[in-house]
Amino acid sequence: MHQRRTGTSRLVEAADAARELADALALAGFTFPSLRADQPVLDRAHVQLGGASAELVRQLAAWIRERA
């Protein structure tokens, strides 16, 4: 039972982190539709960044470079 609670809390943590990143990306004009929480990996919250078009990835890379 304890492991189930831990796994559930890790999923909640991952969902929160995914939502935070999605919100931050949206502020910059980016959307990653497959960004989502995933099952814990090595007892750590895990987020799937998902796939994105090459065009979107290049735009994001340029946006980061301009602000780094």
Contact map, one row per residue, 1 for C-alpha under 8 A:
11111000000000000000000000000000000000000000000000000000000000000000
11111100000000000000000000000000000000000000000000000000000000000000
11111110000000000000000000000000000000000000000000000000000000000000
11111111000000000000000000000000000000000000000000000000000000000000
11111111100000000000000000000000000000000000000000000000000000000000
01111111110000000000000000000000000000000000000000000000000000000000
00111111111000000000000000000000000000110010000000000000000000000000
00011111111100000000000000000000000000000000000000000000000000000000
00001111111110000000000000000000000000000000000000000000000000000000
00000111111111000000000000000000000000110011110000000000000000000000
00000011111111100000000000000000000011110000110000000000000000000000
00000001111111110000000000000000000000000000000000000000000000000000
00000000111111111000000000000000000000000000100000000000000000000000
00000000011111111100000000000000000111000000111000000000000000000000
00000000001111111110000000000000000111000000001000000000000000000000
00000000000111111111000000000000000000000000000000000000000000000000
00000000000011111111100000000000000010000000001000000000000000000000
00000000000001111111110000000000001110000000001000000000000000000000
00000000000000111111111000000000000100000000000000000000000000000000
00000000000000011111111100000000000000000000000000000000000000000000
00000000000000001111111110000000000000000000000000000000000000000000
00000000000000000111111111000011001000000000000000000000000000000000
00000000000000000011111111100000000000000000000000000000000000000000
00000000000000000001111111110000000000000000000000000000000000000000
00000000000000000000111111111110000000000000000000000000000000000000
00000000000000000000011111111110000000000000000000000000000000000000
00000000000000000000001111111100000000000000000000000000000000000000
00000000000000000000000111111100000000000000000000000000000000000000
00000000000000000000000011111110000000000000000000000000000000000000
00000000000000000000000011111111000000000000000000000001000100000000
00000000000000000000010011001111100000000000000000000000000000000000
00000000000000000000010000000111111000000000000011110000000000000000
00000000000000000000000000000011111000000000000001000000000000000000
00000000000000000000000000000001111100000000000111100000000000000000
00000000000000000100010000000001111110000000001111000000000000000000
00000000000001100110000000000000011111000000001111000000000000000000
00000000001001101100000000000000001111100000011100000000000000000000
00000000001001100000000000000000000111110000111100000000000000000000
00000010011000000000000000000000000011111000110000000000000000000000
00000010011000000000000000000000000001111111110000000000000000000000
00000000000000000000000000000000000000111111110000000000000000000000
00000000000000000000000000000000000000011111000000000000000000000000
00000010010000000000000000000000000000011111100000000000000000000000
00000000010000000000000000000000000000011111110000000000000000000000
00000000011011000000000000000000000001111011111000000000000000000000
00000000011001000000000000000000000011111001111100000000000000000000
00000000000001101100000000000000001111000000111110000000000000000000
00000000000000000000000000000000011111000000011111000000000000000000
00000000000000000000000000000001011100000000001111100000000000000000
00000000000000000000000000000001111100000000000111110000000000000000
00000000000000000000000000000001010000000000000011111000000000000000
00000000000000000000000000000001000000000000000001111101100000000000
00000000000000000000000000000000000000000000000000111111100000000000
00000000000000000000000000000000000000000000000000011111110000000000
00000000000000000000000000000000000000000000000000001111111000000000
00000000000000000000000000000100000000000000000000011111111100000000
00000000000000000000000000000000000000000000000000011111111110000000
00000000000000000000000000000000000000000000000000000111111111000000
00000000000000000000000000000000000000000000000000000011111111100000
00000000000000000000000000000100000000000000000000000001111111110000
00000000000000000000000000000000000000000000000000000000111111111000
00000000000000000000000000000000000000000000000000000000011111111100
00000000000000000000000000000000000000000000000000000000001111111110
00000000000000000000000000000000000000000000000000000000000111111111
00000000000000000000000000000000000000000000000000000000000011111111
00000000000000000000000000000000000000000000000000000000000001111111
00000000000000000000000000000000000000000000000000000000000000111111
00000000000000000000000000000000000000000000000000000000000000011111
